[in-house]
Amino acid sequence: MPRCDHCGSHVSDRFARVFADEHGDLNACPKCSANAGIAEVSRERTQTGD
């Protein structure tokens, strides 16, 4: 099962397919970011390298 690269929480395969970046990195999940802004948080973390 895939894990969030930021907090280590398990996520579903479907969630990983939708929100992982082009390298397969999953920089945010529902546990470590707000559901409403998860795509934006993921994009921001990828750009800043946090």
C-alpha positions, 0 to 999 in steps of 0.5 A, a space after each residue: 500500500 502506498 504511503 505519503 512521502 511527507 508524513 508516512 501515512 498509508 493511502 489508497 492506491 486510487 489516492 496515490 494515482 490521483 495525487 502523486 506527481 509525475 515521479 510517483 512522489 506523494 507529497 501530501 495526504 488527507 492526514 497531513 493536509 486539508 482535504 479541500 486544498 490537497 492538490 495545492 499543498 502537494 504542488 507547494 511542497 514539491 516546489 519548495 522541497 519541504 
